[in-house]
Amino acid sequence: MAFVCTVDREKGMGTFFTRGEAFAVLIPIGYDDDFDVDKSYNLLLAFDPMPTGELDFTFIIVEHDGETDTEYPYWSARDVSHFIGRDDRALIMSTLLGALRHMLDSHKPSFVHMCTHEADAPEKADEKFIRIADLFERCGYVVRVADPYHGRRIWWMERSVPDAN
């Protein structure tokens, strides 16, 4: 399998979806160039309502298999690193941050929760979450992080800048 990155920041961010309080963006990021394989890859960022009324922020890479019309979610950077190279992962991370910035500017959620998917992940795995938390801070959110709970890191972001509208 050879992943071909198709991220193009000049052409836009992807397709946005809203349903009630939930909103998400799906961004095409690449495909497998093996002629025997029909696989494409998308980055999915989502804000989903929690029972508390707060929003849960998640992001994953979704593999779509065109032959079987099935999808596989990649939650772990460890798994993604097996088929997406370092430079392409950096571009995808930059795209994630750009899309998240757009989502925060457009929707201005008041309270957001974020949690690592893997328990006891290596410290390097937290780097992307730290970059995301930094973006929330730059967008006017107070960011709090808890000590690991069952090996997972948890962040809470609360909007501190009043909405000008």
C-alpha positions in Angstrom: 0.0 0.0 0.0 1.3 3.5 -0.9 -0.6 6.4 0.6 -0.9 9.4 -1.6 -1.6 12.6 0.2 -4.1 14.9 -1.5 -4.4 17.6 1.1 -4.7 21.0 -0.7 -5.2 23.9 1.7 -5.9 26.2 -1.3 -9.0 24.3 -2.4 -11.0 24.5 0.9 -11.5 22.6 4.0 -14.0 19.9 3.2 -17.6 19.2 3.7 -19.3 20.6 6.8 -22.3 18.9 8.5 -24.6 20.1 11.3 -27.4 18.3 13.1 -28.9 20.0 16.1 -26.0 20.9 18.4 -23.6 18.5 16.6 -21.3 19.7 13.9 -18.5 18.1 11.9 -16.2 18.5 8.9 -15.0 15.7 6.6 -11.8 16.5 4.7 -10.4 14.3 1.9 -6.7 13.6 2.7 -5.6 10.8 0.4 -5.9 7.5 -1.3 -4.0 4.2 -1.8 -2.3 4.2 -5.2 -2.2 0.4 -5.4 -4.2 -0.3 -8.6 -5.7 -3.5 -6.9 -7.1 -1.4 -4.0 -9.9 1.1 -3.8 -9.2 2.9 -0.6 -9.6 6.6 0.2 -8.9 8.5 3.4 -10.7 11.4 5.1 -10.0 13.4 8.2 -13.1 13.7 10.4 -13.4 16.4 13.1 -16.6 16.5 15.2 -18.3 18.3 18.0 -20.9 16.0 19.5 -23.3 16.9 22.3 -22.8 15.1 25.6 -25.6 14.4 28.1 -24.3 17.3 30.2 -25.0 19.7 27.4 -21.3 20.2 26.7 -19.6 19.2 23.4 -17.1 16.4 23.0 -14.4 17.1 20.4 -13.1 14.1 18.5 -10.9 13.6 15.4 -10.1 10.5 13.4 -8.8 9.3 10.0 -11.4 7.3 8.2 -10.5 4.7 5.6 -13.1 4.0 3.1 -12.9 0.7 1.2 -14.6 1.2 -2.2 -14.8 -2.5 -3.0 -16.7 -3.5 0.2 -18.2 0.0 0.9 -17.0 -0.3 4.5 -15.2 2.2 6.7 -12.4 1.8 9.3 -11.7 4.5 11.8 -8.0 5.1 12.8 -8.0 6.6 16.3 -4.3 6.0 16.9 -1.4 7.8 15.4 0.6 4.7 16.0 -1.6 2.9 13.4 -1.6 5.8 11.0 2.2 6.0 11.1 2.4 2.6 9.4 1.0 4.0 6.2 1.2 7.8 6.3 4.7 9.3 6.3 5.9 12.0 8.7 5.7 14.9 6.3 2.1 14.0 5.2 1.1 13.6 8.9 2.4 17.1 9.6 0.4 18.4 6.7 -2.7 16.6 7.9 -2.2 18.0 11.4 -1.9 21.5 10.0 -5.1 20.9 8.1 -6.8 19.6 11.3 -5.8 22.8 13.1 -7.0 25.0 10.3 -10.4 23.2 10.2 -10.7 23.3 13.9 -10.0 27.1 13.9 -12.7 27.6 11.3 -15.2 25.5 13.4 -14.4 27.4 16.6 -14.7 30.8 14.8 -18.0 29.7 13.1 -19.8 28.0 16.0 -18.2 29.4 19.1 -19.0 26.5 21.4 -19.1 27.6 25.0 -17.7 24.4 26.6 -15.7 21.6 24.9 -14.4 18.3 26.3 -11.5 16.3 24.7 -10.1 13.0 25.7 -7.3 10.8 24.4 -8.5 7.6 22.8 -5.7 5.3 23.9 -4.9 4.5 27.5 -1.3 4.9 28.6 -0.2 6.3 25.3 3.4 7.4 25.0 4.1 11.1 25.8 4.7 11.8 22.2 1.1 10.8 21.4 -0.1 13.7 23.6 1.7 16.3 21.4 -1.2 16.6 18.9 -3.7 17.1 21.8 -1.4 19.8 23.3 -1.3 21.6 19.9 -5.1 21.4 19.8 -5.4 22.7 23.4 -3.0 25.6 22.4 -5.3 26.5 19.5 -8.3 26.6 21.8 -6.3 29.0 24.1 -5.4 31.2 21.1 -9.2 31.3 20.2 -10.2 32.6 23.6 -10.7 29.5 25.6 -9.5 28.7 29.1 -8.0 25.2 28.9 -7.8 22.8 31.9 -6.3 19.4 31.8 -6.8 16.6 34.4 -4.4 14.1 35.6 -4.7 10.8 33.6 -7.8 8.8 34.4 -7.5 5.1 33.6 -4.5 6.1 31.5 -6.3 8.7 29.4 -5.8 12.5 29.3 -8.8 14.7 29.5 -9.1 18.4 28.6 -11.9 20.9 29.2 -12.0 24.2 27.2 -14.3 27.0 28.2 -14.9 30.0 26.1 -13.8 33.1 28.0 -14.2 35.7 25.2 -17.8 37.0 25.0 -19.5 36.6 21.7 -19.6 39.9 19.9 -22.9 39.1 18.1 
